[in-house]
């Protein structure tokens, strides 16, 4: 049972400032002695990396399309139990607009859905630029859209010191909602972005200074007693391990080593996926396709995650020895799972944003090129293996197109008739654009790790 305090920072839309507000709050709580665990609603990879950079421990995704309600609660509870202390607190960051869910027409999969599943008090981050009295009906709409919105507080973003007491009185007297504080405009603390969203935290030279400034500002502009009161009002969660997790939780096999690509080009991994692999007896061995000359020694599997290989195409292409090492391992039928950016890396060549073509690993005989816009195959999908019938959930989000997506699996959109073929499956190679979430079918990870064990024996 998890009775740690918790709260969620949500917003009416993307671009409301919730990521840096969340990071600033995490740092402020940390400076006050709290052991903060970060969570990110939805499938995004980058925001959890910001949390991780601030806190020094992995942040975890919570996604109610990927995981059934029982599984999501269990994963949340398990993470908090691992770090439980009297000073533990969970900070959840929402995704997109508060009610934005599947297919743009359902609350399922939304930030609100996760607040309900985890019974978490929500603090709405409102961008007040250009508003005064209008902020009242604006917030009122979010409070009353459904009977139990879970919204219990408001933080006013981009609000001046002079306007704050006026807006606070209007909201608290007319809506009976706690206005916890405000964040003034800090232009030098805004985050740069690019085609896949924000830059990675390690690419922002003064990221830590930005977070420190926000935390110091919030120390003066937030009612921390009120915020902590809301967090402590969250009821205890009762959870149990899902029935189909016994193979993971009772693992007794010897430890095996699996190489995982991890550098600025490849860094998109769900922490839950990594935890599941480790629970199955896997030692994850990081390596850099940019910097290292070959794969690590004594491995029996290979993970190539997503990221930004197109931004490091020259470095990846010029590292001939690593490309040859990976190609040789796959030709020897070592199990390899490659997602999105990792899939691009396995192509014959990719064309970067400037139109220059670069040779890659060349085990997927296709080429890929930047298209300048998000590709039509994007969003949540349920994937089915055409040979075994196994189903697993995931998502796609890419600006690159390939001359060969693969034909071995079928991807189906929720609440839609749309579907398409995807994934290359050749021997022990599985590669394609989809990012997979193992907890939606733990049997997938169990079977893949078993393939790695079998390959080592052979």
N, C-alpha and C positions, 0 to 999 in steps of 0.2 A: 504493500500500500504506500502510495506517495502522498505525503502531506507537506511537501516543500512549497513555500510561497511562489507564486507565478503571476505574470501578467503578460499581455500581448500589446505591441504597438502596431496599430493598423492605420489605414488612411482611405480617403474616398477614391483615390486614384494613384497610379504610378506617378512619380515625379513630385510627390508631396513632401519629400524630405525625410521619409521614415528610416532610411538606411543609416544616414549619418546621425540622426536623432537616437536610433537604437544603439549605435556604436558608442555615442557619447554617454548614454545612460548606463551601458554596460561598464564603461570605464569608471564612471562616477561611483557606481555600486561597488566595483572592485576596490577603489581607493578608500571606500568606507568599511572595507573588511569583509565584504560578502564574497562567497564562492559562487560565481555566476556561470550558469550553463546556458549557452545560446542555442536557439532553434530558429529555423527559417521555414515558414509555410510555403508549400509549393515545390516545384522541381528545380528552382534556380541553383546554380553552382557557385556563383560569384559572391552573393551576399554572405553565405556561410564562411567564405574565405576571409571576408572583412571581420566577421565576428571572431574567427579563429586568430586573426592577427592581433586583435585587441586583447583577447582573453588568454591566449597562449594554450588553449585546449580546443579540440575539434568542436565545431558547431554542427548541428544535425538537422536534416530536413524532416518536416512533417507534412505528408501529402495524403489527402483523403481520397484521391483517385488511385494512387499507387497501392495504398494499404486499406484493408477493411477497418471499420471503426475499432474492433477489438484488438487488431494487430497494432494500429496506430497508438492506442492508449498503452499497450504493453511496451512498445518501443520507447515511448516517452517516459514511462515509469522506470523501465530498466536503466535508461540513461541517468535519470535523477538518483536512483538507488546507488549507482556506481560511484557517485560523487556526494552522497548524502552527508551533511553535517548540520549543526545548528545554524550555520550561516549560509546554507544553500539557498539559492533563488534561481528560478528559471525565467529567462527573458525570451519571448517569442516575437519574431518579426513577421508581419503579414506579407501578402503578395498582391500586387495590383490593387484594384479597388476592393473594399471590404466584402461586398456581396458578389464579386465577379467569379463565376465558376465555370463548369463544363459548357463548352460550345457557346459561351457568352449568353446563355439563357437559363442557367441553373445555379442554385446556391451550392450544389454538390461540388466539392473540390475547392471551394472558396476559403478565404481567411475566416469568414463567419462560420463555415462548416467545421473548421478545426477548433475554433473557440468553443463551439458547442460540444464536440466530441471530447475535448480535454477539460471542459468546464472551467475555462480560463477567463478572468476579467479582462476586458478590452479597454485600452486607452486610444482614442481616435486622434491622430495627428492631423490637424486642420491647417491648410495653407491659407492664411487670412489676408494675403496681399490683395489689395483692391476691394476689400469687404469691410463693412462695419456692422450695422444691424442685420444685414442679410445673412450673417453667420448663424443667426438663431434658427430661421427656417431651414437652412442648409443642414445643420446638425440635427434638427428635429426630424427631418426626413430619414436620416440614418437610424435614429433611435426608434422610430415607429414603423419602419418598413416591415418588420416581422415582430410578433409579440414579445419574444425574448431575444433581444439583439446581443446581449452580453456586454454592450457598451456601457461602461460605468464611469468613464472619465474622459477628459479632453485636454490635449496640449495644443496650444496655438503656435503654429510655426510662422516664421517671417512676420512676427508681430512686434511692434515698437513698445518700448517701456511705457510711453504715454497712453497708447491705446489699450494696453492689457487690462488695467482695472475696469475700464468701460465695458469691454467685451466680456470679461469675467462676470461682472454683475448682471449683464443682460442674460447670459447663458444660465447662470446659477439660479436667478430668480424666475425666469420664464420656463426653463426646462428641467430644473431640479437635477442637474448633472454636475459632477465635481469638475471644476476647471483647475487642473493640477499645476499649470505653469505655462511658460511661453519660451520660445526660442527666437531671438532677434535675428535679423539678416546678418550672416557672416559670409560675405562673398568669397573670401579667401579659403573657406572651408568646404566649398562645393566640390563635387567629384567629377572628373572628366569622363566621357563615355565614347564608345565606338560602335561598330556594327553589331557585336554580340552583347552590347550593354556596357557596363562599367569596365574601366581598366582594372587589372588585378591589383590587390593592395601592395604587393612587392614592386609593382611598376610605378607607384605613386611615391615620389621621393620623400615628401613631407607628410605622409599619411598619419604617422603617430602624433606629429605636432598638431595636425588638424583635430584629431580625436581629443587630445589633451585640452585644446582650446574650447572645444564644444563641452567637454565634461566640466571644465572650470566655469564656463558660462552657465550651464544648467545648475551648478551648485548654488548659484545666486538667483536663478529664475524659477526653480521648481519647488513645490511643497513636497519634500521627500517623505515627511510623515504621512501625508495623504496617500502618496503613491504606494508606500510600503503597507499601509493599511488595506488598500485594495488588493495588493498581492497576497497578503495574509488571509484575506477573506475567501480565497479559492478553496473549495472543499477538497478533502482527501479523495484520491482516485483509487478505486479497487480494480486490479487487473489480474490476469492470469496468462500464462504462456499459451499461445494458440496450439491446437491439437496437432497440427502438421509440423511443429517445430521440434519434435522429439529427436529427430536425427541430428539436429544442430546442437541441441543442448546436452546431448548424451554422447558426444563425439569422444572416441578413445583411440583413434588411429594415430600413428606417429606423425610428427610434424614434417611437412614438406615445404620447400622453398619455391615461391612463385615471384618472378620479377615483375615490378610495376613501374611503368614509365612515369617519372615525376620530375618535372622542371617547368620552366615558363611556357613551353609548348604543349605540355600534357599535364594537366592538373585537375581535370573535372572528374571527381569520384564522389559517390555518395558514401558518407561515413558508415551508414547502416550496411552497405554492401561489403565494406572492408571488415566491419565487425563480424559479419556472417562468415566470411572467408576465414578469419582468424579463429572463430568458434569451431570451424571444421578442420582445424589443425594446420592452417596455412601460416607460414612466416612470410610476410610481404617484404620483398627486398627491393628498395627503390633504386632506380638508375636513371641517368639522363641521356636520352637520344641525341641531345645537343652536345654535351660535354664528354661523355664516356666513349671509349673506343670499342667496347664490346659488351655483350650481356654479362650479368653476374655469373659466377661459377655455381655449379651444383643446383641448378634450378630445373623444374619440371613443368613449368607453365609460364605464360606471358600475358600480362594485361597492358593494353594500350588504350588509355582513356581519351576523353575529349580534351579540348583546349584550343590553342591558337597556333597550330603548326604552320598556317599560312604566313604568320608574322615572323616565323623563324625558318622559312623555306630554304634560304641560302645556307644557313648553318646546318640544317638537317641534311640537305643534299650534299654538302661538302664533307660530311662525316661518313666517308665511304665505308670505313671499317665497321661502324655500327650498323649501317644499312645491310652490309653483307652478313654480319653476325645474326641479325634478326631474320633475314631471308633464309639463311642456312638452318636456323632453328625450326622455322615453319616448314621448310622442305623436308626436314627430318620428322615431321608430324608432331612436334611439340604442341600441346594445346595452347591456342592463342585466342583471346577474346579482344576484339578491337572495336571501339565505339566512336563514331563521328570523326573527330580529329585523328584518332588512331587509325580509323578506316582510311582516311585520306592519305595518311603516311604510308600505307601499304600499297597505294596505287603505283602505276608506272611513273606518273609525273603529275604535279599540280601546277597550275598557273596562278601566280600571286595577284594581289590587287593591282599591281602596276603592269600586268600582262606578261610578265616574264615566267617562262616555264622552267621547272626544277625537277630533276630526277629524284624519285623516291625509292622505296624498298622493292617495288615491282614483284609482288606476289599476287596482287589483285590487278589483272591486266585491263586497266581502264585509266582514263585521265579525268582530272577534276579541275574546275575553274570557278573563280568568284563571279557571282551573277549580279552583284550590286543591290540585291534585295532579298528579304526573307523568302525562302523557297516554299512552294505550295504544300509540300509534305511537312507540316509542322504541328506541334501540339501533342496532346495526350493520345496514346494508342495502346491497344491490346494486341500483342503479337502472338502468332501461332506458328509453331514449327510444322511445316507441311508433311514431314515424315512421321513424327511421333505424336502430333496433336498437342504437345506441351504448350501451355499458354503462360505468358508473363507480361506484365505491364511496363510501359516506358514512355518516352516522349522523343520527338525530333525537334530540332531548332538549328537551322544552318542556312548560311548564305552561299554555300558552295553547291554545285551540281556535279554529278558523276555521269560518265558515259555508261556505267553499269552498276545499278543499285543492288544487284543480286536478286535471285528469284526463289530462294529456298523457304522463306517465311512470308506470311501475310500480315500486314498491319491494318487494323480496323479502328476508325475514329469512334469515340463514344457519342451517343445520341445522334448518329449520322449513318448513312449508308455508304459513306466513302471508305474505300480500302485500296491498298496497293501492295505489290510484291516488293520484298526487300531481303537483305541479308545474303552474304556469301557463306556457304557452308561446304567446305572441302576438307575431308579428313577431320582433323582436330582444329581446323581454323573456322572461327565464326566471326564475321566482320560485316559491319554496316553502319548506316547513319544513326539508328536508334540508340538512345541511352536506356539501359535496362535497370529495373529496380528489383533486386533479388528477393526482398521480403514479400513481394506479391506472389511468389511461388518458390519457397525455399528449396524445393526439389531441384530447381534449375542449378543453383549453386552447388548443391550436394553432388549432382551428377557430373558437373564440370570438374569439381575437385577430384572426383573419383577417376575421371579421365586422366588427370595429371598424375595421380598415383599409379595408374595402370601404365602410362607412358614411361614412368621411371623404372618400373619393373621390367619392361620390355627392353 
